[in-house]
């Protein structure tokens, strides 16, 4: 049977696009991964995600970074939607966004192999 006009015949297997991210998903995921690409931000995120919430004042010692540096990195993580903060007095208390954790895990999980 000849392929329909404008469509090519499959040669041997399912197209890669069957499990690929959409353009929008790729754009969103790239922004998240860019935020996590910095080692300091990755460490900050891992600390915040491991706690219910944490004060930015408690990030200085484990990271050996100044408060302005921590503020810079937490702003980037918040802009990417990975964390949310609540100002209490002069400090900000940070929490990981659970939906982002799930979305990140789903996007990074390996698809089931296609039997062939």
N, C-alpha and C positions, 0 to 999 in steps of 0.2 A: 504494500500500500504506500503510495507517495505521500510525503508530508504536505500539510496544508500550505498554501502560499504564505510566505512571510515567516514560516516556522521551520526550524531545522530538525532533522531527525536526531534522536538520542542515539549515540553510538554504543555506549556500554553501561552507563550507570546514571543514577539520579543526578540532576544538576546540583551544583554546589549551593545555589541560591535557595534551595529548599529549606535550609537551616540557617541562612545568613541573616544578619541584622538588617533591619530596614535603614534607610538613610537617616531618619530621625533618631532611631535607637543608637545608631553608630555615633551620631553627633553628640547625643546626651552622654553616652558611655565614654566618649573621648574626653569630654570635659571633666568627668569624674576621675578618669585615669590620669589626666594631666595634673589634677589636684593632688593625687596620691603619688605621683612620680617623684616628688621630692622626698628624700629620706627623712627629713625632720617632720614633714607633714604626715608621712606614713606612720612614723612613731607616735606623733600626737594623736592621730586617728586611732591607732591600736590601743593607746592608753584610754582614750575617751570611750571607745566601744567596749572596753572591758569593764567599765563601771556604769552604774545607773546614771550618775552624773558626777562631774568633777569640776572643781573651781580652777580657774586658770592659774591661780597662785600656786597650786599644787603641781603644775607642769614644769616649773622652773628647775627644780632640783633633779628630777629624773632625766631631763633633757640637757641639763647644763647650758641653758639658753636664757637670755635676758627676757624680761616681760615684753618689751617692744617687739622682739623677734617672735615670741610666741603669739602675740596679738596679730602680727602680720600673717603668720601661717594659719591661725584659726579663722581669720577673715576669709582666706582662700578656701579652706575646707567648708565654711558656711556658705560661701558663694556657689560652691559646687553642689550644695544641698546635702552634704554628708553629715553635718552637725548643726545643731541649733543652740543658741545661747540665751541665757536670761541674766540680765544685769541685776545684781544684788549689791547695793552699796557701790564700792569702787571696783568690785570684781565681777567677772562673768562666769556663770556656771554653765558648763557645756554638756550636751547629751548627743549621742549618735541618733540619727534618724533611722528607725527600724526598717521602714520601707526601702530606704536606700541600701541597707545591708542586704536585704532579700534580693533586690534588683541586681546588685553587684554580684552576689553569689550566683544568681541564675544566669546572668550574662557570661560569667567566667566558667560556668560548669561545662564540661565536655558533653557534646551531643552523643547519643548512643551510636555506636558504629553501625553502618549500613551493611547488612549481609549481602554478599555478592557472589 
